[in-house]
Amino acid sequence: MANKVSDEMEKQVLELQHQGKTIRKIANALKVSRNTVRRISRESGKEKEVKKVPLWARSIDWEKVKKEEGRGATLKILRTEFAPETSYHTFWQFYNKGWPLLF
């Protein structure tokens, strides 16, 4: 039998997902298990509505990043300019796999 979580908890989980937080980070922040976060997402029916692109990635002008890289700037430097709050690896993943899909 699944434990029922409060409506407030559900709202917090969905809001953090909308912000692009990972399941692990949401679970740690709210002190619940990752399976609870998954269940809330699945049961809410909004799992598919949540954008897979985090806010930081949506706010970046990826065309400008691509242009600057073409001029010789390294992705490491571009990450510190455009998204200092993210890790290099995450920035690299979005740049290599996601940036054309963000438009």
Disulfide bonds with the S-S distance in Angstrom:
none
